[in-house]
């Protein structure tokens, strides 16, 4: 995963939050704000988007232990998967709108290039998302979704699903063409235990 480190250290595409997850976002009916910007820097766009989608995937995996009633767990996981797809689609549409409206006129006019760029961005989102999930599952930056699971076997089972989502995203990222591909890898992941 050295290519991710190289991207992270050298690809200053945008100002990033650099610790973006659902707990960093405050919102109401009228506005959305991000908090805790202490790690902000200029880096690759895919990093923040990947981190956020990874956070949703971790929530999906953790439901294996938190969602005790199967129908309620399935409904909540469906909501997470729909939110996952909707997040990317809104990001994609807004990114493309800004590219059209705010970009340098006469530059980057090729619709084929833009389509290829967004597909490659999504593939990089998968790679950065994998890194974030593994950092949260086997690194030192654990998340409460898993640390709050008191039964070690249940926790290991849920963590195994998260790790398998991450591995699937990394191994299959080059075949990803649509956000639904990533969502399917998330919803199809099983525990290895």
C-alpha positions in Angstrom: 0.0 0.0 0.0 3.0 2.3 -0.5 1.1 3.9 -3.4 -1.4 5.3 -0.8 1.4 6.7 1.3 2.9 8.4 -1.8 -0.5 9.8 -2.8 -1.1 11.0 0.8 2.3 12.7 1.0 2.5 14.3 -2.4 -1.0 14.7 -4.0 -2.2 18.1 -2.6 -5.5 18.2 -4.5 -7.7 19.7 -1.8 -7.9 20.9 1.8 -8.8 17.8 3.7 -10.3 17.2 7.1 -8.0 14.2 7.5 -10.2 12.5 10.2 -13.6 12.6 8.5 -16.2 10.3 10.0 -19.8 10.6 11.1 -18.7 11.9 14.5 -17.0 14.9 12.8 -20.2 16.1 11.2 -22.8 18.3 12.9 -25.9 19.1 11.1 -29.5 20.3 11.3 -32.3 21.0 8.8 -30.4 24.0 7.4 -26.7 23.5 7.5 -23.9 21.0 7.9 -20.6 21.8 9.7 -17.5 19.7 10.2 -15.7 19.8 13.6 -12.3 18.8 14.9 -10.2 20.1 12.0 -6.9 19.7 13.9 -5.5 17.2 11.4 -6.4 19.2 8.3 -3.9 19.4 5.5 -3.8 19.5 1.7 -3.9 16.0 0.2 -5.7 13.6 -2.1 -9.5 14.1 -2.5 -10.0 10.3 -2.2 -8.7 10.2 1.4 -11.5 12.1 3.1 -14.2 10.5 0.9 -12.7 7.0 1.5 -12.4 7.7 5.3 -16.1 8.7 5.5 -17.3 5.7 3.4 -15.1 3.4 5.5 -16.8 4.8 8.6 -20.1 3.8 7.2 -18.8 0.3 6.3 -17.5 -0.1 9.8 -20.9 0.8 11.2 -22.3 -1.8 8.9 -19.9 -4.5 10.1 -20.5 -3.6 13.8 -24.2 -4.3 13.4 -23.3 -8.0 13.5 -23.0 -7.6 17.2 -25.1 -4.6 18.0 -28.2 -5.6 16.0 -29.5 -8.4 18.0 -32.9 -8.7 16.3 -32.3 -10.0 12.7 -35.0 -7.9 11.0 -34.0 -4.7 12.8 -30.3 -5.4 12.0 -31.2 -6.0 8.3 -33.2 -2.8 8.1 -30.4 -0.7 9.7 -27.8 -2.2 7.4 -30.0 -1.4 4.4 -30.2 2.2 5.6 -26.4 2.3 6.0 -25.9 0.8 2.5 -28.4 3.3 1.0 -26.7 6.2 2.8 -23.3 4.9 1.5 -24.5 5.0 -2.1 -26.3 8.4 -1.7 -23.2 10.0 -0.1 -21.0 9.1 -3.1 -23.7 10.1 -5.6 -24.2 13.5 -4.0 -20.4 14.0 -3.8 -20.1 13.0 -7.5 -22.8 15.3 -8.7 -21.6 18.3 -6.7 -18.0 17.6 -7.8 -19.1 17.5 -11.5 -21.2 20.6 -11.1 -18.3 22.5 -9.6 -16.0 21.2 -12.3 -18.4 22.5 -15.0 -19.3 25.8 -13.2 -16.2 26.8 -11.4 -13.4 25.2 -13.5 -11.2 27.0 -15.9 -13.2 27.6 -19.0 -11.9 25.7 -22.0 -9.8 23.3 -19.9 -10.7 19.6 -19.2 -13.6 19.7 -21.6 -13.5 16.0 -22.5 -16.4 14.2 -21.0 -14.5 10.9 -21.4 -11.7 12.3 -19.4 -14.0 13.4 -16.6 -15.8 10.1 -16.5 -12.4 8.3 -16.4 -11.2 10.7 -13.7 -14.2 10.0 -11.5 -13.9 6.3 -11.9 -10.3 6.4 -10.9 -11.2 8.7 -8.0 -13.7 6.0 -6.8 -11.0 3.3 -7.1 -8.7 5.5 -4.9 -11.6 6.0 -2.5 -11.8 2.2 -2.1 -8.0 2.0 -1.4 -8.0 4.8 1.1 -11.2 3.4 2.7 -9.5 0.1 3.1 -6.5 1.7 4.8 -8.9 3.6 7.2 -10.8 0.4 8.1 -7.7 -1.5 8.8 -6.3 1.5 10.9 -9.5 1.4 12.9 -9.7 -2.4 13.3 -6.1 -3.5 13.8 -4.3 -0.2 14.4 -4.4 2.0 17.5 -7.3 4.2 16.4 -10.2 2.0 17.5 -13.8 3.0 17.1 -16.5 2.8 19.7 -18.6 0.8 17.3 -16.3 -2.2 18.1 -14.8 -1.3 21.5 -18.4 -1.2 23.0 -18.9 -4.8 22.1 -18.3 -6.6 25.4 -18.3 -10.2 24.2 -14.9 -11.0 22.7 -16.3 -13.6 20.3 -19.0 -11.2 19.0 -16.5 -8.4 18.7 -14.1 -10.6 16.7 -16.9 -11.7 14.5 -17.9 -8.2 13.7 -14.3 -7.1 13.2 -13.7 -10.0 10.9 -16.5 -8.7 8.7 -14.9 -5.2 8.7 -11.5 -6.6 7.8 -13.1 -8.7 4.9 -14.8 -5.5 3.6 -11.4 -3.7 3.6 -9.6 -6.6 1.9 -12.3 -6.9 -0.7 -12.1 -3.1 -1.5 -8.4 -3.2 -1.8 -8.1 -6.4 -3.9 -11.0 -5.5 -6.2 -10.6 -1.7 -6.5 -9.4 -1.8 -10.1 -12.7 -3.4 -11.1 -14.8 -0.8 -9.3 -16.8 1.4 -11.8 -19.7 2.4 -9.7 -20.3 3.1 -6.0 -22.7 0.2 -6.0 -19.7 -2.1 -6.6 -18.2 -1.0 -3.2 -21.6 -1.2 -1.5 -22.1 -4.8 -2.8 -18.7 -5.8 -1.4 -19.8 -4.3 1.9 -23.2 -6.0 2.0 -21.8 -9.4 0.8 -18.9 -9.5 3.3 -19.1 -12.4 5.8 -17.1 -13.2 8.9 -14.1 -15.5 8.6 -14.7 -17.0 12.0 
